[in-house]
């Protein structure tokens, strides 16, 4: 029998394999449910692949469209902590006539831009693979620094209490590690998810992380590389 895999894990797996992730919203229905928030949380680390489609924009007035667009950007800004604003394509993406032609030129341009973006994916396949390798290497460096920091919290006595204290303060420790090593918090795992994965193991018995290991990973990150599509 096929083992039951939580849908969050499936979403993360698909996001990792995908070249482009499209989020579709209707202009007259922007409710972001708790389930959708969980799904968007699974996209963490793949923000560069995300494109947003604001569909059925021909069914609202210009004033309503302006408000809807602003509300959508505000909502997405709380979930995607990226320095760059997500690209949002506005229009009516089906093969029928627009309900209102007041923004026909804008909608046609947005549709053309979206199709151009999708058609460009095969041409930039090598670039995406390089960027994915860099992303995974960056996460490996973060993982090594996390384990090194957590291990350093243990003394000779009270290992059980120390482990409990360490696991309850992962968020604070991640921020300390990021600040000390000049790293971006977006490269760190979610504290709650990391806690569930590591709490079953005695942290003090993890292998000691040598300086040579982190230096080796850092050297790989300094190699010349592509940074975008």
N, CA, C and O of each residue as an XYZ file, in Angstrom:
916
protein
N       0.819     -1.201      0.000
C       0.000      0.000      0.000
C       0.860      1.260      0.000
O       1.974      1.255      0.524
N       0.337      2.349     -0.593
C       1.056      3.608     -0.643
C       0.938      4.304      0.698
O      -0.173      4.506      1.187
N       2.060      4.676      1.308
C       1.993      5.347      2.620
C       1.293      6.687      2.513
O       1.376      7.366      1.490
N       0.603      7.061      3.579
C      -0.113      8.336      3.609
C       0.883      9.466      3.902
O       1.536      9.475      4.946
N       0.988     10.401      2.982
C       1.906     11.523      3.142
C       1.088     12.778      3.395
O       0.175     13.068      2.622
N       1.384     13.543      4.464
C       0.638     14.781      4.719
C       0.688     15.697      3.513
O       1.702     15.770      2.819
N      -0.427     16.407      3.260
C      -0.485     17.243      2.070
C       0.521     18.385      2.119
O       0.933     18.896      1.078
N       0.923     18.792      3.337
C       1.941     19.835      3.426
C       3.268     19.358      2.842
O       3.956     20.105      2.146
N       3.619     18.098      3.135
C       4.857     17.545      2.585
C       4.777     17.415      1.075
O       5.757     17.661      0.372
N       3.603     17.027      0.572
C       3.424     16.924     -0.864
C       3.552     18.298     -1.526
O       4.162     18.430     -2.587
N       2.973     19.312     -0.891
C       3.064     20.670     -1.439
C       4.506     21.136     -1.494
O       4.939     21.704     -2.496
N       5.255     20.901     -0.421
C       6.668     21.292     -0.392
C       7.465     20.551     -1.455
O       8.349     21.119     -2.096
N       7.139     19.269     -1.634
C       7.839     18.479     -2.644
C       7.576     18.976     -4.058
O       8.493     19.068     -4.874
N       6.315     19.296     -4.340
C       5.970     19.822     -5.666
C       6.607     21.187     -5.891
O       7.063     21.487     -6.995
N       6.640     22.018     -4.846
C       7.242     23.348     -4.965
C       8.726     23.239     -5.284
O       9.262     24.044     -6.046
N       9.388     22.248     -4.703
C      10.810     22.063     -4.948
C      11.077     21.670     -6.404
O      12.047     22.123     -7.011
N      10.205     20.824     -6.952
C      10.407     20.320     -8.305
C       9.932     21.296     -9.382
O      10.392     21.237    -10.522
N       9.027     22.180     -9.025
C       8.406     23.064    -10.018
C       9.375     24.143    -10.506
O      10.236     24.611     -9.761
N       9.214     24.522    -11.771
C       9.967     25.652    -12.322
C       9.241     26.972    -12.078
O       9.870     28.021    -11.941
N       7.941     26.909    -12.025
C       7.140     28.105    -11.792
C       5.915     27.727    -10.969
O       5.297     26.690    -11.208
N       5.564     28.575     -9.993
C       4.405     28.344     -9.132
C       3.422     29.487     -9.353
O       3.758     30.651     -9.140
N       2.219     29.157     -9.778
C       1.193     30.159    -10.045
C       0.145     30.140     -8.940
O      -0.443     29.096     -8.655
N      -0.089     31.291     -8.319
C      -1.145     31.441     -7.317
C      -2.301     32.198     -7.955
O      -2.131     33.329     -8.412
N      -3.463     31.585     -7.986
C      -4.613     32.171     -8.670
C      -5.622     32.706     -7.665
O      -6.070     31.989     -6.770
N      -5.978     33.995     -7.830
C      -6.981     34.635     -6.979
C      -8.042     35.282     -7.873
O      -7.741     35.791     -8.953
N      -9.280     35.251     -7.399
C     -10.363     35.949     -8.098
C     -10.477     37.372     -7.550
O     -10.346     37.598     -6.347
N     -10.721     38.323     -8.449
C     -10.777     39.730     -8.045
C     -11.927     40.019     -7.085
O     -11.865     40.979     -6.317
N     -12.971     39.201     -7.120
C     -14.125     39.436     -6.254
C     -14.150     38.488     -5.053
O     -15.142     38.431     -4.327
N     -13.045     37.734     -4.841
C     -13.001     36.824     -3.702
C     -11.541     36.631     -3.292
O     -10.832     35.790     -3.844
N     -11.109     37.427     -2.314
C      -9.706     37.393     -1.901
C      -9.493     36.731     -0.551
O      -8.415     36.843      0.031
N     -10.503     36.045     -0.049
C     -10.373     35.413      1.260
C      -9.233     34.399      1.249
O      -9.187     33.509      0.401
N      -8.313     34.547      2.203
C      -7.207     33.601      2.339
C      -7.485     32.732      3.556
O      -7.333     33.172      4.696
N      -7.889     31.510      3.305
C      -8.282     30.594      4.377
C      -7.056     30.102      5.143
O      -5.916     30.305      4.724
N      -7.317     29.455      6.271
C      -6.222     28.890      7.061
C      -5.491     27.813      6.282
O      -4.271     27.686      6.386
N      -6.247     27.019      5.485
C      -5.619     25.986      4.679
C      -4.686     26.584      3.644
O      -3.601     26.057      3.399
N      -5.113     27.698      3.030
C      -4.266     28.351      2.037
C      -3.015     28.933      2.688
O      -1.932     28.893      2.103
N      -3.162     29.474      3.895
C      -2.004     30.004      4.610
C      -0.981     28.893      4.875
O       0.224     29.101      4.740
N      -1.483     27.709      5.254
C      -0.578     26.576      5.474
C       0.114     26.180      4.179
O       1.303     25.859      4.171
N      -0.646     26.206      3.074
C      -0.066     25.855      1.777
C       1.000     26.863      1.365
O       2.058     26.483      0.864
N       0.722     28.152      1.576
C       1.692     29.187      1.223
C       2.944     29.088      2.089
O       4.046     29.398      1.639
N       2.764     28.651      3.340
C       3.909     28.466      4.219
C       4.828     27.366      3.698
O       6.035     27.388      3.935
N       4.240     26.398      2.981
C       5.027     25.313      2.397
C       5.893     25.793      1.233
O       6.814     25.095      0.812
N       5.597     26.983      0.718
C       6.349     27.524     -0.409
C       7.571     28.309      0.041
O       8.304     28.850     -0.786
N       7.792     28.372      1.347
C       8.937     29.125      1.872
C      10.227     28.586      1.269
O      10.458     27.378      1.241
N      11.057     29.494      0.791
C      12.300     29.095      0.140
C      12.193     29.004     -1.364
O      13.195     28.845     -2.061
N      10.957     29.106     -1.867
C      10.736     29.040     -3.319
C      10.043     30.307     -3.814
O       9.358     30.292     -4.836
N      10.228     31.395     -3.082
C       9.543     32.646     -3.414
C       9.872     33.139     -4.816
O       9.039     33.767     -5.470
N      11.102     32.850     -5.283
C      11.508     33.323     -6.600
C      10.746     32.635     -7.728
O      10.738     33.114     -8.861
N      10.110     31.518     -7.417
C       9.346     30.791     -8.437
C       7.890     31.247     -8.516
O       7.179     30.908     -9.462
N       7.455     32.007     -7.532
C       6.033     32.337     -7.398
C       5.636     33.502     -8.302
O       6.313     34.529     -8.354
N       4.529     33.318     -9.007
C       3.873     34.383     -9.747
C       2.397     34.364     -9.342
O       1.822     33.298     -9.123
N       1.799     35.533     -9.246
C       0.415     35.653     -8.783
C      -0.468     36.099     -9.938
O      -0.105     36.990    -10.706
N      -1.638     35.465    -10.051
C      -2.607     35.828    -11.084
C      -3.870     36.348    -10.408
O      -4.506     35.641     -9.627
N      -4.220     37.587    -10.717
C      -5.473     38.176    -10.227
C      -6.483     38.058    -11.360
O      -6.514     38.880    -12.275
N      -7.308     37.020    -11.279
C      -8.212     36.661    -12.369
C      -9.580     37.352    -12.220
O      -9.924     37.855    -11.150
N     -10.335     37.360    -13.302
C     -11.683     37.935    -13.351
C     -11.687     39.430    -13.014
O     -12.654     39.954    -12.462
N     -10.580     40.104    -13.358
C     -10.473     41.531    -13.077
C     -11.400     42.359    -13.952
O     -11.639     43.533    -13.669
N     -11.924     41.753    -15.017
C     -12.842     42.484    -15.907
C     -14.246     42.578    -15.307
O     -15.105     43.271    -15.852
N     -14.483     41.890    -14.193
C     -15.815     41.878    -13.590
C     -15.964     42.906    -12.465
O     -16.999     42.955    -11.801
N     -14.934     43.723    -12.254
C     -15.009     44.774    -11.234
C     -14.642     46.112    -11.870
O     -13.987     46.157    -12.912
N     -15.067     47.192    -11.237
C     -14.759     48.528    -11.747
C     -13.297     48.876    -11.482
O     -12.610     48.182    -10.733
N     -12.833     49.951    -12.097
C     -11.444     50.379    -11.899
C     -11.156     50.688    -10.434
O     -10.096     50.334     -9.918
N     -12.097     51.345     -9.766
C     -11.906     51.694     -8.370
C     -11.840     50.438     -7.499
O     -11.000     50.337     -6.605
N     -12.733     49.484     -7.769
C     -12.721     48.231     -7.023
C     -11.437     47.454     -7.294
O     -10.866     46.847     -6.388
N     -10.987     47.478     -8.552
C      -9.776     46.750     -8.916
C      -8.562     47.307     -8.174
O      -7.695     46.555     -7.729
N      -8.509     48.627     -8.047
C      -7.410     49.261     -7.322
C      -7.397     48.814     -5.860
O      -6.339     48.521     -5.303
N      -8.577     48.765     -5.247
C      -8.669     48.338     -3.851
C      -8.302     46.861     -3.694
O      -7.592     46.475     -2.766
N      -8.799     46.053     -4.619
C      -8.522     44.612     -4.561
C      -7.031     44.351     -4.723
O      -6.462     43.532     -4.001
N      -6.397     45.037     -5.660
C      -4.966     44.855     -5.898
C      -4.165     45.246     -4.646
O      -3.236     44.543     -4.250
N      -4.533     46.362     -4.038
C      -3.844     46.789     -2.823
C      -4.020     45.804     -1.679
O      -3.070     45.520     -0.949
N      -5.234     45.280     -1.517
C      -5.502     44.305     -0.453
C      -4.723     43.017     -0.686
O      -4.212     42.413      0.256
N      -4.636     42.598     -1.960
C      -3.903     41.371     -2.285
C      -2.417     41.536     -1.973
O      -1.810     40.648     -1.375
N      -1.830     42.657     -2.371
C      -0.405     42.888     -2.119
C      -0.127     42.963     -0.624
O       0.908     42.488     -0.158
N      -1.055     43.563      0.133
C      -0.889     43.647      1.588
C      -0.905     42.256      2.208
O      -0.079     41.947      3.067
N      -1.837     41.421      1.779
C      -1.948     40.060      2.321
C      -0.723     39.216      1.964
O      -0.188     38.499      2.810
N      -0.286     39.306      0.717
C       0.863     38.516      0.290
C       2.147     39.004      0.949
O       3.054     38.216      1.215
N       2.220     40.312      1.211
C       3.405     40.870      1.850
C       3.633     40.329      3.249
O       4.770     40.268      3.716
N       2.550     39.932      3.926
C       2.676     39.370      5.269
C       3.168     37.933      5.231
O       3.718     37.438      6.214
N       2.971     37.255      4.092
C       3.331     35.841      3.998
C       4.654     35.596      3.288
O       5.359     34.635      3.595
N       4.991     36.462      2.338
C       6.241     36.304      1.603
C       7.195     37.431      2.010
O       7.046     38.575      1.582
N       8.174     37.083      2.844
C       9.127     38.079      3.350
C      10.304     38.193      2.377
O      11.417     37.758      2.674
N      10.039     38.780      1.222
C      11.066     38.903      0.197
C      11.365     40.371     -0.068
O      10.482     41.220      0.050
N      12.625     40.673     -0.431
C      12.972     42.068     -0.731
C      12.281     42.589     -1.988
O      12.050     43.790     -2.125
N      11.953     41.678     -2.907
C      11.301     42.075     -4.149
C       9.798     41.794     -4.067
O       9.363     40.810     -3.468
N       9.029     42.677     -4.678
C       7.575     42.509     -4.705
C       7.213     41.393     -5.680
O       7.778     41.306     -6.770
N       6.275     40.548     -5.285
C       5.833     39.470     -6.165
C       5.194     40.040     -7.429
O       4.491     41.050     -7.382
N       5.445     39.388     -8.545
C       4.844     39.811     -9.812
C       3.396     39.351     -9.853
O       3.109     38.166     -9.686
N       2.490     40.288    -10.074
C       1.059     39.992    -10.133
C       0.553     40.306    -11.544
O       0.713     41.423    -12.036
N      -0.054     39.313    -12.182
C      -0.646     39.492    -13.504
C      -2.150     39.729    -13.339
O      -2.854     38.912    -12.746
N      -2.617     40.823    -13.854
C      -4.017     41.223    -13.695
C      -4.740     41.043    -15.019
O      -4.252     41.479    -16.062
N      -5.922     40.391    -14.979
C      -6.674     40.219    -16.219
C      -7.815     39.234    -16.074
O      -8.288     38.955    -14.972
N      -8.245     38.715    -17.210
C      -9.277     37.679    -17.252
C      -8.736     36.569    -18.142
O      -8.721     36.685    -19.367
N      -8.294     35.496    -17.506
C      -7.498     34.501    -18.206
C      -8.331     33.303    -18.647
O      -8.236     32.207    -18.095
N      -9.156     33.558    -19.670
C      -9.863     32.485    -20.362
C     -10.123     32.963    -21.780
O      -9.767     34.086    -22.138
N     -10.742     32.116    -22.586
C     -10.836     32.402    -24.021
C     -12.140     33.097    -24.410
O     -12.559     33.026    -25.565
N     -12.786     33.770    -23.451
C     -14.026     34.474    -23.761
C     -13.804     35.982    -23.720
O     -12.793     36.462    -23.206
N     -14.766     36.719    -24.272
C     -14.665     38.173    -24.308
C     -14.707     38.743    -22.884
O     -15.289     38.147    -21.978
N     -14.075     39.912    -22.710
C     -14.090     40.568    -21.408
C     -15.510     41.026    -21.068
O     -16.248     41.489    -21.938
N     -15.879     40.891    -19.802
C     -17.188     41.377    -19.364
C     -17.274     42.891    -19.504
O     -18.308     43.429    -19.898
N     -16.176     43.577    -19.177
C     -16.058     45.020    -19.371
C     -14.728     45.287    -20.067
O     -13.680     44.808    -19.636
N     -14.787     46.048    -21.136
C     -13.578     46.283    -21.935
C     -12.830     47.542    -21.510
O     -11.998     48.044    -22.265
N     -13.111     48.064    -20.307
C     -12.504     49.326    -19.898
C     -10.994     49.219    -19.715
O     -10.295     50.227    -19.816
N     -10.468     48.013    -19.446
C      -9.020     47.830    -19.288
C      -8.497     46.775    -20.267
O      -7.564     46.033    -19.963
N      -9.107     46.728    -21.425
C      -8.762     45.686    -22.394
C      -7.275     45.708    -22.754
O      -6.641     44.655    -22.815
N      -6.720     46.885    -22.992
C      -5.311     46.983    -23.378
C      -4.392     46.488    -22.259
O      -3.404     45.798    -22.509
N      -4.739     46.854    -21.015
C      -3.953     46.394    -19.868
C      -4.027     44.880    -19.736
O      -3.001     44.224    -19.555
N      -5.231     44.317    -19.825
C      -5.404     42.875    -19.669
C      -4.663     42.105    -20.759
O      -4.049     41.075    -20.481
N      -4.716     42.599    -22.000
C      -4.010     41.934    -23.100
C      -2.498     41.947    -22.862
O      -1.814     40.961    -23.139
N      -1.984     43.059    -22.353
C      -0.548     43.170    -22.079
C      -0.129     42.228    -20.956
O       0.921     41.588    -21.030
N      -0.958     42.147    -19.916
C      -0.656     41.262    -18.792
C      -0.670     39.799    -19.228
O       0.173     39.010    -18.803
N      -1.627     39.445    -20.073
C      -1.710     38.071    -20.584
C      -0.479     37.740    -21.416
O       0.086     36.654    -21.296
N      -0.065     38.683    -22.264
C       1.123     38.473    -23.093
C       2.374     38.318    -22.230
O       3.232     37.487    -22.527
N       2.483     39.120    -21.153
C       3.637     39.013    -20.254
C       3.669     37.661    -19.547
O       4.733     37.063    -19.385
N       2.500     37.185    -19.131
C       2.434     35.884    -18.455
C       2.859     34.759    -19.395
O       3.643     33.891    -19.011
N       2.348     34.773    -20.616
C       2.714     33.743    -21.589
C       4.199     33.810    -21.916
O       4.850     32.778    -22.081
N       4.735     35.022    -22.010
C       6.163     35.183    -22.277
C       7.000     34.609    -21.144
O       8.032     33.983    -21.386
N       6.558     34.818    -19.910
C       7.270     34.283    -18.749
C       7.272     32.758    -18.775
O       8.300     32.136    -18.508
N       6.142     32.159    -19.091
C       6.045     30.697    -19.134
C       6.877     30.115    -20.276
O       7.503     29.066    -20.125
N       6.878     30.799    -21.412
C       7.647     30.298    -22.561
C       9.148     30.397    -22.331
O       9.925     29.664    -22.944
N       9.556     31.305    -21.446
C      10.992     31.494    -21.199
C      11.579     30.428    -20.276
O      12.800     30.316    -20.164
N      10.731     29.649    -19.618
C      11.212     28.680    -18.633
C      12.207     27.664    -19.210
O      13.251     27.443    -18.598
N      11.928     27.037    -20.363
C      12.900     26.067    -20.892
C      14.264     26.690    -21.195
O      15.293     26.031    -21.045
N      14.278     27.958    -21.622
C      15.544     28.603    -21.988
C      16.420     28.856    -20.772
O      17.642     28.950    -20.892
N      15.802     28.968    -19.602
C      16.561     29.292    -18.385
C      16.667     28.097    -17.439
O      16.862     28.266    -16.235
N      16.539     26.909    -17.983
C      16.588     25.706    -17.148
C      17.926     25.569    -16.422
O      17.951     25.265    -15.230
N      19.043     25.791    -17.133
C      20.371     25.655    -16.519
C      20.562     26.675    -15.394
O      21.127     26.362    -14.346
N      20.080     27.897    -15.630
C      20.209     28.940    -14.608
C      19.465     28.551    -13.345
O      19.973     28.738    -12.239
N      18.255     28.007    -13.502
C      17.465     27.615    -12.337
C      18.134     26.483    -11.574
O      18.078     26.451    -10.344
N      18.763     25.557    -12.281
C      19.447     24.449    -11.613
C      20.630     24.960    -10.791
O      20.882     24.487     -9.683
N      21.352     25.934    -11.351
C      22.472     26.521    -10.611
C      21.962     27.246     -9.374
O      22.520     27.107     -8.285
N      20.900     28.019     -9.552
C      20.333     28.755     -8.421
C      19.808     27.815     -7.348
O      19.918     28.102     -6.156
N      19.235     26.686     -7.772
C      18.727     25.708     -6.812
C      19.874     25.078     -6.030
O      19.756     24.829     -4.831
N      20.981     24.823     -6.718
C      22.161     24.280     -6.039
C      22.686     25.273     -5.005
O      23.036     24.890     -3.889
N      22.739     26.547     -5.382
C      23.202     27.586     -4.463
C      22.273     27.679     -3.252
O      22.724     27.822     -2.115
N      20.961     27.595     -3.517
C      19.973     27.680     -2.436
C      20.158     26.526     -1.440
O      20.114     26.733     -0.228
N      20.364     25.318     -1.962
C      20.540     24.155     -1.089
C      21.862     24.242     -0.321
O      21.944     23.834      0.838
N      22.886     24.773     -0.974
C      24.178     24.937     -0.301
C      24.066     25.947      0.833
O      24.652     25.765      1.900
N      23.298     27.024      0.589
C      23.081     28.041      1.611
C      22.360     27.432      2.810
O      22.689     27.729      3.959
N      21.380     26.583      2.535
C      20.637     25.944      3.629
C      21.518     24.971      4.396
O      21.376     24.828      5.610
N      22.431     24.297      3.694
C      23.369     23.396      4.374
C      24.247     24.185      5.330
O      24.488     23.749      6.456
N      24.729     25.347      4.890
C      25.546     26.192      5.756
C      24.755     26.605      6.998
O      25.275     26.564      8.113
N      23.497     27.003      6.799
C      22.641     27.398      7.915
C      22.449     26.229      8.873
O      22.517     26.400     10.090
N      22.205     25.028      8.317
C      21.986     23.842      9.155
C      23.228     23.552     10.009
O      23.110     23.262     11.200
N      24.404     23.631      9.406
C      25.635     23.386     10.154
C      25.807     24.395     11.293
O      26.197     24.031     12.402
N      25.515     25.657     11.007
C      25.654     26.697     12.033
C      24.633     26.515     13.156
O      24.930     26.779     14.321
N      23.425     26.060     12.796
C      22.399     25.812     13.817
C      22.853     24.699     14.764
O      22.808     24.856     15.984
N      23.284     23.584     14.197
C      23.717     22.450     15.024
C      24.907     22.838     15.894
O      24.981     22.464     17.064
N      25.828     23.585     15.316
C      26.999     24.036     16.070
C      26.583     24.915     17.251
O      27.107     24.773     18.356
N      25.635     25.823     17.006
C      25.175     26.725     18.061
C      24.412     25.960     19.147
O      24.623     26.194     20.338
N      23.533     25.055     18.738
C      22.745     24.308     19.718
C      23.643     23.431     20.583
O      23.437     23.317     21.791
N      24.630     22.820     19.962
C      25.549     21.959     20.711
C      26.334     22.747     21.766
O      26.664     22.237     22.837
N      26.621     24.013     21.424
C      27.430     24.839     22.326
C      26.675     25.222     23.602
O      27.280     25.714     24.554
N      25.366     25.002     23.625
C      24.567     25.370     24.793
C      24.658     24.340     25.917
O      24.223     24.605     27.038
N      25.222     23.165     25.622
C      25.245     22.081     26.602
C      26.532     22.101     27.427
O      27.626     22.331     26.912
N      26.358     21.849     28.740
C      27.502     21.698     29.640
C      27.642     20.242     30.049
O      27.173     19.339     29.357
N      28.295     20.029     31.187
C      28.499     18.659     31.662
C      27.239     18.083     32.303
O      27.018     16.873     32.251
N      26.404     18.944     32.913
C      25.247     18.461     33.657
C      23.949     19.044     33.077
O      23.960     19.997     32.298
N      22.831     18.428     33.491
C      21.512     18.944     33.128
C      21.224     18.944     31.643
O      20.629     19.887     31.121
N      21.643     17.890     30.958
C      21.483     17.844     29.500
C      20.010     17.795     29.086
O      19.633     18.394     28.078
N      19.182     17.095     29.846
C      17.765     16.995     29.510
C      17.074     18.349     29.626
O      16.299     18.733     28.750
N      17.360     19.075     30.716
C      16.771     20.402     30.904
C      17.273     21.380     29.842
O      16.519     22.222     29.355
N      18.546     21.261     29.493
C      19.118     22.143     28.474
C      18.469     21.910     27.128
O      18.200     22.857     26.388
N      18.214     20.638     26.805
C      17.575     20.328     25.523
C      16.169     20.938     25.473
O      15.769     21.501     24.454
N      15.429     20.822     26.570
C      14.087     21.403     26.629
C      14.145     22.915     26.461
O      13.330     23.495     25.743
N      15.106     23.553     27.122
C      15.255     25.004     27.033
C      15.649     25.432     25.628
O      15.135     26.424     25.111
N      16.558     24.690     25.013
C      17.017     25.011     23.657
C      15.864     24.911     22.658
O      15.680     25.798     21.824
N      15.096     23.835     22.745
C      14.003     23.615     21.793
C      12.881     24.631     21.951
O      12.150     24.901     20.999
N      12.740     25.200     23.151
C      11.669     26.174     23.381
C      12.065     27.585     22.935
O      11.233     28.492     22.929
N      13.329     27.765     22.566
C      13.805     29.099     22.173
C      14.458     29.098     20.795
O      15.373     29.882     20.541
N      13.996     28.229     19.911
C      14.631     28.118     18.597
C      14.510     29.410     17.788
O      15.454     29.814     17.109
N      13.340     30.058     17.865
C      13.139     31.286     17.100
C      14.162     32.348     17.469
O      14.749     32.986     16.595
N      14.375     32.536     18.782
C      15.350     33.519     19.259
C      16.769     33.139     18.838
O      17.556     33.989     18.423
N      17.079     31.854     18.953
C      18.414     31.393     18.583
C      18.671     31.548     17.088
O      19.783     31.890     16.684
N      17.665     31.301     16.273
C      17.822     31.473     14.831
C      18.155     32.928     14.497
O      19.001     33.204     13.647
N      17.478     33.846     15.177
C      17.763     35.266     14.937
C      19.186     35.627     15.373
O      19.863     36.413     14.711
N      19.634     35.047     16.493
C      20.994     35.308     16.961
C      22.021     34.787     15.957
O      23.003     35.465     15.653
N      21.784     33.574     15.444
C      22.708     32.978     14.471
C      22.741     33.807     13.194
O      23.808     34.050     12.630
N      21.571     34.237     12.742
C      21.490     35.029     11.521
C      22.240     36.350     11.671
O      22.973     36.761     10.771
N      22.051     37.010     12.813
C      22.711     38.296     13.046
C      24.224     38.131     13.185
O      24.987     38.939     12.656
N      24.651     37.106     13.881
C      26.077     36.882     14.114
C      26.814     36.550     12.824
O      27.964     36.955     12.651
N      26.174     35.823     11.921
C      26.837     35.359     10.696
C      26.384     36.113      9.447
O      26.720     35.737      8.324
N      25.611     37.188      9.662
C      25.152     38.021      8.547
C      24.363     37.191      7.522
O      24.638     37.243      6.323
N      23.390     36.433      8.010
C      22.580     35.558      7.165
C      21.146     36.080      7.096
O      20.707     36.864      7.937
N      20.437     35.625      6.075
C      19.037     35.997      5.901
C      18.145     34.962      6.587
O      18.325     33.760      6.397
N      17.194     35.428      7.375
C      16.308     34.498      8.097
C      15.463     33.644      7.161
O      14.979     32.587      7.565
N      15.275     34.086      5.905
C      14.494     33.284      4.968
C      15.185     31.965      4.621
O      14.542     31.049      4.110
N      16.490     31.861      4.894
C      17.216     30.615      4.644
C      17.114     29.643      5.816
O      17.582     28.507      5.729
N      16.506     30.087      6.902
C      16.371     29.234      8.079
C      15.074     28.427      8.006
O      14.092     28.889      7.425
N      15.063     27.230      8.589
C      13.825     26.440      8.622
C      12.812     27.068      9.567
O      13.160     27.910     10.396
N      11.559     26.656      9.438
C      10.533     27.129     10.368
C      10.830     26.533     11.750
O      11.011     25.321     11.865
N      10.884     27.362     12.800
C      11.247     26.848     14.132
C      10.397     25.669     14.588
O      10.933     24.693     15.113
N       9.080     25.743     14.398
C       8.210     24.647     14.865
C       8.483     23.354     14.102
O       8.525     22.274     14.690
N       8.666     23.473     12.806
C       8.946     22.286     11.991
C      10.293     21.690     12.359
O      10.437     20.472     12.459
N      11.272     22.550     12.560
C      12.614     22.074     12.933
C      12.575     21.399     14.296
O      13.259     20.402     14.527
N      11.765     21.953     15.196
C      11.656     21.391     16.549
C      11.106     19.964     16.496
O      11.626     19.075     17.171
N      10.068     19.743     15.707
C       9.474     18.404     15.629
C      10.437     17.385     15.022
O      10.340     16.191     15.304
N      11.353     17.849     14.199
C      12.299     16.936     13.558
C      13.491     16.606     14.443
O      14.093     15.540     14.312
N      13.832     17.524     15.345
C      15.067     17.344     16.110
C      14.828     16.913     17.554
O      15.753     16.440     18.214
N      13.598     17.071     18.056
C      13.343     16.821     19.477
C      13.488     15.348     19.860
O      13.617     15.021     21.040
N      13.467     14.463     18.865
C      13.589     13.024     19.160
C      15.032     12.600     19.379
O      15.289     11.465     19.780
N      15.977     13.498     19.120
C      17.391     13.133     19.186
C      18.115     13.945     20.266
O      17.806     15.118     20.471
N      19.073     13.324     20.951
C      19.877     14.072     21.946
C      20.868     14.992     21.222
O      21.825     14.521     20.608
N      20.633     16.288     21.298
C      21.443     17.245     20.548
C      22.903     17.195     20.977
O      23.800     17.356     20.149
N      23.145     16.974     22.259
C      24.529     16.973     22.753
C      25.374     15.842     22.172
O      26.602     15.887     22.246
N      24.728     14.827     21.594
C      25.458     13.698     21.014
C      25.667     13.851     19.503
O      26.245     12.975     18.860
N      25.194     14.967     18.944
C      25.446     15.215     17.526
C      26.947     15.383     17.294
O      27.649     15.884     18.172
N      27.448     14.974     16.134
C      28.877     15.157     15.839
C      29.278     16.629     15.934
O      28.498     17.517     15.589
N      30.468     16.870     16.393
C      30.969     18.242     16.503
C      31.206     18.820     15.111
O      31.839     18.187     14.265
N      30.693     20.023     14.884
C      30.860     20.677     13.583
C      32.209     21.380     13.557
O      32.470     22.266     14.371
N      33.055     20.988     12.630
C      34.384     21.581     12.529
C      34.350     22.849     11.682
O      33.529     22.987     10.775
N      35.242     23.754     11.991
C      35.333     25.011     11.245
C      35.604     24.737      9.765
O      35.144     25.473      8.892
N      36.348     23.677      9.498
C      36.689     23.335      8.119
C      35.445     23.031      7.295
O      35.402     23.323      6.100
N      34.425     22.439      7.936
C      33.194     22.089      7.219
C      32.437     23.334      6.771
O      32.013     23.429      5.619
N      32.268     24.292      7.687
C      31.548     25.517      7.330
C      32.346     26.360      6.342
O      31.764     27.010      5.474
N      33.677     26.357      6.464
C      34.506     27.108      5.518
C      34.404     26.519      4.120
O      34.416     27.251      3.130
N      34.304     25.199      4.039
C      34.189     24.531      2.743
C      32.877     24.926      2.049
O      32.858     25.205      0.850
N      31.790     24.944      2.817
C      30.503     25.323      2.252
C      30.522     26.790      1.832
O      30.010     27.144      0.770
N      31.111     27.637      2.664
C      31.197     29.063      2.341
C      31.991     29.291      1.062
O      31.673     30.180      0.273
N      33.029     28.479      0.864
C      33.848     28.607     -0.348
C      33.035     28.270     -1.587
O      33.205     28.903     -2.629
N      32.160     27.289     -1.488
C      31.299     26.935     -2.628
C      30.365     28.088     -2.969
O      30.082     28.336     -4.141
N      29.887     28.790     -1.952
C      28.969     29.900     -2.178
C      29.661     31.120     -2.783
O      29.002     32.001     -3.334
N      30.988     31.168     -2.680
C      31.724     32.298     -3.250
C      32.069     32.093     -4.716
O      32.596     33.002     -5.358
N      31.779     30.909     -5.261
C      32.056     30.650     -6.672
C      31.160     31.511     -7.544
O      30.028     31.797     -7.153
N      31.633     31.942     -8.734
C      30.774     32.717     -9.640
C      29.534     31.933     -9.997
O      29.611     30.731    -10.250
N      28.386     32.599    -10.020
C      27.140     31.910    -10.293
C      26.108     32.882    -10.879
O      26.236     34.101    -10.758
N      25.085     32.303    -11.517
C      23.949     33.091    -12.007
C      23.067     33.421    -10.818
O      22.997     32.657     -9.856
N      22.397     34.556    -10.887
C      21.544     34.953     -9.754
C      20.091     35.101    -10.135
O      19.270     35.407     -9.271
N      19.744     34.901    -11.363
C      18.329     35.070    -11.743
C      18.059     34.581    -13.115
O      18.972     34.235    -13.865
N      16.758     34.549    -13.458
C      16.353     34.096    -14.777
C      16.741     35.128    -15.821
O      16.484     34.932    -17.009
